[in-house]
Amino acid sequence: MNVSTKHLSVLGLLLFILVLSRIDIDATIQSILDIPPTYIFACLLTVAAEVILRSARWKLLVDQYARDYTVGQSIHTLLMGVAFGAVTPARIGDIIKAFDVRDHGVELKRAVSIEVVDRLLDMFYLFLSAFVGYIFLMMVYLGGQVNGILVALIACAFILFSLVLFHSSRISFILTPIHRFLVPDRFKGQSTQLFTVFQDTLGRVRQPGLFIRLILLTGAWWTVLFIRPFILVKGMGLDISPLVFILVMPVVAVIEVLPISLLGIGTRDVGLIAVFSLLSVPAELMIALSLMMLFLSILPQVFLGYFIAYMKGVSLNVFTKDE
């Protein structure tokens, strides 16, 4: 992380402190204590399902080029990506996964391109679902008062990532800066070679059978991710439809991934409060939900990912070392 990125990450923490200063902390703590153990267990099951689905998609991508890459190895790689991504703004550290698959016959440039495609699939699905979710919020809870600028921004983002996935050769002038942003600094001097490999990888991914499986796995794991908060708020006694959660949580997710926080602290809280205030849900419950998501979902994966990385001798220094 460079200095400016570190400074940006402090904004999320400042947002979190600001939110805490404006809510009833005792009510937040009590909301957490009121969740029955069965709901906590169900939440943990969704975490396991998320890891399995995400690692299955990663394995499907890597298997196009790797040899002897097992399910267990894919899970290890995925968890390391979660760990390193969680402590880097915009989750750029997730690209550690590319370095982990080199031992399976995948050239590093190819591995980086696989990781970029992996992230693009998430962006494609996230912005599509966020667009649908935002329209749903505006039409149902704000009487059709749609913010045209915000709709246009989300729609443009979705169209952009759609073009990247399906017509990359025609928009190289747009794709090049996106590709530069998604790869680590150590590869900036090899951008032309990387971009060529990246386009070749996209061509492989667009094969109908493979692409359909990738999209199904992407949709499945995002759905699991959005159902998790529904389980937790159900445990807090809120009566909100699971369909509503699946529709509106992508809007929260878009806010959460803004590159101004680590572990989503601050951005996730603001996103939850902003969206669910439209449903008349108290801010205290949303902060309780955010904390439970942090401690039951994010931190366990981060700690496990770092343990795996420690056992493998992997650190963030790999981003700056020369081959």
Secondary structure, 3 states (H helix, E strand, C coil): CCHHHHHHHHHHHHHHHHHHCCCCHHHHHHHHHCCCHHHHHHHHHHHHHHHHHHHHHHHHHHCCCCCCCCHHHHHHHHHHHHHHHHCCHHHHHHHHHHHHCHHHCCCHHHHHHHHHHHHHHHHHHHHHHHHHHHHHHHHHHCCCCCCHHHHHHHHHHHHHHHHHHHCHHHCHHHHHHHHHHHCCHHHHHHHHHHHHHHHHHHHHHCCHHHHHHHHHHHHHHHHHHHHHHHHHHHHCCCCCCHHHHHHHHHHHHHHHCCCCCCCCCCHHHHHHHHHHHHHCCCHHHHHHHHHHHHHHHHHHHHHHHHHHHHHHCCCHHHHCCCC
